[in-house]
Amino acid sequence: METTRLTKDEITAAYQFRHATKIFDPARKISDEDFDFILEAGRLSPSSFGFEPWRFVVVQNEAVRERIRGAAWGAQRSLPTASHFIVFLTRTAPSLLPDSPHITHMIEQIQQLPPEVAAGKRQAYQNFLESDFRLLGDDRYVFEWASRQTYIALGNMLTAASLIGIDSCPIEGFVLDDLNRILAEEGILDPEQFSVSAMAAFGYRVQEPRAKTRRSIDSVVQWVR
Ligand SMILES: Cc1cc2nc3c(=O)[nH]c(=O)nc-3n(C[C@H](O)[C@H](O)[C@H](O)COP(=O)(O)O)c2cc1C
């Protein structure tokens, strides 16, 4: 497949450009084409077993944003100013069990595995949940494991945005139970099937950020040779 080659410097520049943007220019909107590109980066993200346990809810309704704001201390300035705002939902444990409708749909309709391969995958997934990762003790374990997949999509979307000059902020500054309740009341989320994992704001900065602070490469990388 043909891919456009960006240089390593261009890609690194995008990582440097990305910062947690606290406040956005309310007058600047992301074009549909650019936002579709960001969403596509999420859709194409990898997930464990390929089960895509996520949903990306794009909240453009001001009244709903304002309600979310009441439960989101970490998004006080971004919620009213972001061009686009995503709430990342992840499937709850019951909707991720090996015989659940979602897993069946993924294996049969999306991945289109032949029956004997599908049965093997379901069994491997059961073993993974039960013994490899020991996730079946508490529904929260499965949800948190699935949330990790959602964060891969989140990370990819932040990078995709930065590659085309769009600012963003990942957000976990919220009260989970309150946010789930608000979204359920708004008819956005079925609490049996989904819970919030994280949120992200997208738009254009109004001020330049502080210089990036990071540990040195030596203190974050351990080589085993
Ligand atoms: C999972 C996650 C949750 C975060 N939650 C918030 C948040 O609620 N509000 C906020 O302003 N920044 C939030 N941040 C931004 C971090 O504070 C920021 O990424 C970090 O300080 C590094 O700064 P930089 O992203 O500008 O390089 C979050 C970042 C991550 C990865």
The ligand as an SDF file (V2000), in Angstrom:
LIG
                    3D

 31 33  0  0  0  0  0  0  0  0999 V2000
   -5.0310   10.0810   30.9070 C   0  0  0  0  0  0  0  0  0  0  0  0
   -4.7820   11.5420   31.0670 C   0  0  0  0  0  0  0  0  0  0  0  0
   -5.6610   12.3160   31.7900 C   0  0  0  0  0  0  0  0  0  0  0  0
   -5.4660   13.7010   31.9070 C   0  0  0  0  0  0  0  0  0  0  0  0
   -6.4240   14.4590   32.5260 N   0  0  0  0  0  0  0  0  0  0  0  0
   -6.3290   15.8070   32.4500 C   0  0  0  0  0  0  0  0  0  0  0  0
   -7.3960   16.6360   32.8880 C   0  0  0  0  0  0  0  0  0  0  0  0
   -8.4130   16.1690   33.3960 O   0  0  0  0  0  0  0  0  0  0  0  0
   -7.2970   17.9670   32.7400 N   0  0  0  0  0  0  0  0  0  0  0  0
   -6.1870   18.5370   32.1830 C   0  0  0  0  0  0  0  0  0  0  0  0
   -6.1610   19.7580   32.0410 O   0  0  0  0  0  0  0  0  0  0  0  0
   -5.1450   17.7890   31.7590 N   0  0  0  0  0  0  0  0  0  0  0  0
   -5.2040   16.4340   31.8580 C   0  0  0  0  0  0  0  0  0  0  0  0
   -4.1800   15.6610   31.3800 N   0  0  0  0  0  0  0  0  0  0  0  0
   -3.0000   16.3040   30.8130 C   0  0  0  0  0  0  0  0  0  0  0  0
   -1.7110   16.0470   31.6010 C   0  0  0  0  0  0  0  0  0  0  0  0
   -1.6930   16.8140   32.7730 O   0  0  0  0  0  0  0  0  0  0  0  0
   -0.5440   16.3800   30.6810 C   0  0  0  0  0  0  0  0  0  0  0  0
   -0.6020   15.5250   29.5460 O   0  0  0  0  0  0  0  0  0  0  0  0
    0.8180   16.2040   31.3600 C   0  0  0  0  0  0  0  0  0  0  0  0
    0.9390   17.1110   32.4280 O   0  0  0  0  0  0  0  0  0  0  0  0
    1.9720   16.4160   30.3920 C   0  0  0  0  0  0  0  0  0  0  0  0
    1.8930   17.6580   29.7550 O   0  0  0  0  0  0  0  0  0  0  0  0
    1.7820   17.8080   28.1660 P   0  0  0  0  0  0  0  0  0  0  0  0
    0.7150   16.8620   27.6980 O   0  0  0  0  0  0  0  0  0  0  0  0
    1.3680   19.2440   27.9410 O   0  0  0  0  0  0  0  0  0  0  0  0
    3.1010   17.4860   27.5630 O   0  0  0  0  0  0  0  0  0  0  0  0
   -4.3270   14.2860   31.3160 C   0  0  0  0  0  0  0  0  0  0  0  0
   -3.4190   13.4750   30.6290 C   0  0  0  0  0  0  0  0  0  0  0  0
   -3.6490   12.1370   30.4850 C   0  0  0  0  0  0  0  0  0  0  0  0
   -2.6870   11.3090   29.6740 C   0  0  0  0  0  0  0  0  0  0  0  0
  1  2  1  0
  2  3  1  0
  2 30  2  0
  3  4  2  0
  4  5  1  0
  4 28  1  0
  5  6  2  0
  6  7  1  0
  6 13  1  0
  7  8  2  0
  7  9  1  0
  9 10  1  0
 10 11  2  0
 10 12  1  0
 12 13  2  0
 13 14  1  0
 14 15  1  0
 14 28  1  0
 15 16  1  0
 16 17  1  0
 16 18  1  0
 18 19  1  0
 18 20  1  0
 20 21  1  0
 20 22  1  0
 22 23  1  0
 23 24  1  0
 24 25  2  0
 24 26  1  0
 24 27  1  0
 28 29  2  0
 29 30  1  0
 30 31  1  0
M  END
$$$$
